Amino acid sequence: MTTNIQEEKTTSRAEEPRYLLQLEPPIGTSYWSVQNIPIFDYKVVGTLASPVQYLLVSWSCQCYIFTTNQKPDANNFGGSGGAFYIVMKHSGQVDSTLYHGKQTFKLQISASSGSPMTHLPDHSTKDGDNWTATIDYEQAMQMFNSGGNDTFTHNARYNETYQLSKMNQSGGVLNNTAEAVFQPDAGSAWYNTPKEIHGLSVFRQTEPSQWPLKFTFKAIAEFDSTVRTVTEEKTINLSFQ
């Protein structure tokens, strides 16, 4: 069993991230888990042939699974209000081989069952050369303790504010896919200046019989009119702490 995670960081330096991580429920909570999911390890997105155009991406997520409202073995689980929430906290970095030019980088996530509810941050705000983004997530969930015999409300929370230099990050849900979009400022030199990946995706699923779930992760690089994509599928099991 993991220990309860609650971490808060504040700083007077505006360029450093400030965050509150309070996703894990209290000790003694039933029917939940947290899993670390590696996705890409410095994966090339593009081509090494002439002309050389590629991005280098490292991406992983910490995946929290919460069972809410009904026990997972309940008859008519979804019809009685039961739901699984899959909360993915993303991290990593991306770098570009290009000095200048029109380029966009996207991360996309879809699931074999269930639907994405949100992806954060959904926008950034520009101030000089810096773009500031905020992830502000809070959700009250009815969960179980005392061996599944009692219920309580778990307030899952995650808040992070951070900056990307000359890089706009936005995101959302489109066509049943969670998506993050990274767009450098026009004419900015991205070469050899890696940008950190931050983000939070939330999926909802209501059918215990359809587990394990298969998630499809895509990294997409757009160089002018050329689009390059790498894809990785990961299976997440309904296992509990």
C-alpha positions in Angstrom: 0.0 0.0 0.0 1.3 3.5 -0.8 1.4 6.3 1.6 -0.9 9.3 1.4 0.6 11.8 -1.0 0.1 15.5 -0.2 2.7 17.8 -1.5 2.7 21.6 -1.8 5.4 23.9 -3.2 5.4 27.7 -3.2 8.2 29.9 -4.4 9.0 33.5 -4.9 10.5 32.8 -8.3 7.7 33.2 -10.9 9.3 30.9 -13.4 9.2 27.9 -11.1 6.0 25.8 -10.9 3.7 26.0 -7.8 1.6 23.0 -7.1 -0.7 21.1 -4.8 -0.9 17.4 -5.2 -3.8 15.8 -3.2 -5.2 13.0 -5.4 -4.5 10.0 -3.3 -7.3 9.1 -0.8 -6.7 8.4 2.9 -5.2 5.2 4.2 -8.0 2.6 4.5 -9.8 3.6 1.4 -11.1 0.7 -0.7 -11.3 0.1 -4.5 -8.7 2.5 -5.8 -5.1 2.4 -7.2 -2.3 4.4 -8.6 -0.1 3.2 -11.4 2.9 4.7 -13.1 2.6 4.4 -16.9 5.7 5.0 -19.1 4.7 6.1 -22.6 7.7 7.4 -24.7 11.4 7.5 -23.7 13.0 10.2 -25.9 11.0 9.0 -28.9 11.7 10.5 -32.3 8.6 12.1 -33.9 9.5 12.9 -37.5 12.3 11.9 -39.9 16.0 11.8 -39.7 16.3 11.8 -43.5 17.0 15.0 -45.4 15.5 17.5 -44.6 15.9 16.5 -41.0 12.6 17.4 -39.2 11.8 15.8 -35.9 10.8 16.3 -32.3 12.1 14.3 -29.4 9.5 13.4 -26.8 9.7 11.8 -23.3 6.2 11.3 -21.8 4.8 9.4 -18.8 1.8 9.6 -16.6 0.8 8.8 -13.0 -2.6 7.1 -13.3 -5.1 7.2 -10.4 -8.2 5.0 -10.6 -11.1 5.7 -8.3 -14.3 3.6 -7.8 -17.2 5.9 -6.8 -20.9 5.5 -5.7 -21.1 1.7 -6.0 -18.8 -1.2 -5.2 -17.2 -2.6 -8.3 -19.0 -5.9 -7.9 -22.4 -4.3 -7.5 -25.2 -5.5 -9.8 -26.0 -2.9 -12.4 -23.0 -0.9 -11.4 -23.3 1.9 -13.9 -27.1 1.9 -13.9 -27.0 2.5 -10.2 -24.7 5.5 -10.4 -21.4 3.7 -10.1 -18.4 5.1 -12.1 -14.7 4.7 -12.3 -12.7 7.9 -12.7 -9.2 7.6 -14.3 -7.1 10.7 -13.5 -3.8 11.0 -15.4 -1.1 13.4 -14.2 1.3 13.9 -17.2 5.0 14.7 -17.1 7.9 14.7 -19.5 9.6 17.0 -22.0 9.8 17.7 -25.7 12.6 19.2 -27.8 12.8 20.3 -31.4 15.6 20.0 -34.0 14.3 23.2 -35.8 15.6 26.7 -35.2 12.7 28.4 -36.7 9.6 27.6 -38.7 6.0 26.8 -38.3 5.6 23.8 -36.0 2.9 22.5 -33.6 3.2 19.6 -31.2 0.2 17.6 -29.8 -0.4 14.9 -27.3 -3.7 12.9 -27.7 -5.3 10.2 -25.5 -8.3 8.0 -26.2 -9.7 5.0 -24.4 -11.3 1.7 -25.5 -14.2 2.2 -23.1 -15.4 5.3 -21.4 -15.0 9.0 -22.2 -12.6 11.8 -21.5 -14.2 14.4 -19.2 -11.5 17.1 -19.3 -7.9 17.9 -20.1 -6.1 20.7 -18.3 -4.6 23.3 -18.8 -7.1 24.5 -21.4 -5.3 27.8 -22.1 -2.3 29.9 -21.3 -1.8 33.6 -20.8 1.1 35.5 -22.4 3.3 38.0 -20.6 6.4 39.0 -22.6 8.3 35.9 -23.6 6.5 33.7 -21.0 3.2 31.8 -21.2 1.6 31.0 -17.9 -0.8 28.0 -17.5 -2.8 26.8 -14.6 -4.1 23.3 -13.9 -7.0 23.6 -11.4 -8.8 20.3 -10.7 -11.0 19.4 -7.8 -13.7 16.7 -7.6 -15.7 15.4 -4.7 -16.1 11.6 -5.0 -18.1 9.2 -2.9 -15.7 6.3 -2.0 -15.5 3.4 0.4 -13.6 2.5 3.5 -13.9 0.1 6.5 -13.4 -2.8 4.0 -16.0 -1.4 1.7 -18.7 -1.2 4.4 -18.8 2.5 4.8 -18.8 5.5 2.5 -17.1 8.9 2.7 -16.4 11.9 0.4 -12.9 12.1 -1.0 -12.0 15.6 -2.4 -9.4 14.8 -5.1 -7.4 17.9 -5.8 -4.5 19.0 -8.1 -3.4 22.5 -8.7 -0.3 23.6 -10.6 0.7 27.0 -12.1 3.8 27.0 -14.4 5.4 28.9 -17.2 6.7 27.9 -20.7 9.1 30.3 -22.4 7.9 31.3 -25.9 5.5 28.4 -25.9 1.7 28.5 -25.7 0.0 25.4 -24.3 -3.8 24.8 -24.6 -6.0 21.7 -24.4 -9.4 20.1 -24.2 -11.6 17.3 -25.3 -12.4 16.8 -29.0 -14.0 13.8 -30.8 -13.8 11.7 -27.6 -10.1 12.4 -27.3 -8.2 14.4 -24.7 -5.7 16.7 -26.3 -2.8 19.0 -25.4 -1.5 21.5 -28.0 1.9 23.1 -27.8 2.5 26.1 -30.2 5.8 28.0 -30.1 5.8 31.8 -30.7 6.4 32.8 -34.3 10.1 32.8 -35.2 11.2 31.5 -31.8 14.2 29.3 -31.5 13.1 26.0 -30.0 16.3 24.1 -31.0 18.0 22.5 -28.0 15.7 24.2 -25.5 13.5 21.4 -24.1 10.0 22.3 -22.9 8.5 20.5 -20.0 5.2 18.5 -20.4 2.5 19.3 -17.8 -1.1 18.2 -17.9 -4.0 16.4 -16.3 -6.6 14.2 -18.1 -9.8 12.8 -16.5 -11.7 9.8 -18.0 -15.0 8.3 -16.8 -16.0 4.7 -17.3 -19.1 2.8 -16.0 -18.8 -0.8 -17.1 -16.6 -3.2 -14.8 -17.0 -6.0 -17.5 -15.0 -3.9 -20.0 -11.8 -3.7 -18.0 -8.9 -3.8 -18.5 -9.0 -0.6 -20.5 -6.7 0.0 -23.5 -5.5 3.6 -23.8 -4.0 5.0 -27.1 -1.4 7.7 -26.6 -0.3 9.7 -29.6 2.5 12.3 -30.1 1.9 14.4 -33.2 4.4 16.8 -34.8 3.3 19.2 -37.5 6.1 20.8 -39.6 4.6 23.4 -41.9 2.4 21.0 -44.0 4.1 17.7 -42.9 2.5 15.7 -40.1 4.3 12.9 -38.2 2.8 10.7 -35.6 4.0 8.1 -33.1 1.5 5.9 -31.2 1.7 3.7 -28.1 -1.0 1.6 -26.6 -1.1 0.8 -22.9 -3.4 -1.5 -21.0 -4.5 -0.5 -17.5 -6.0 -3.1 -15.2 -8.7 -2.6 -12.6 -6.4 -3.6 -9.7 -6.7 -2.1 -6.2 -4.3 -1.1 -3.5 
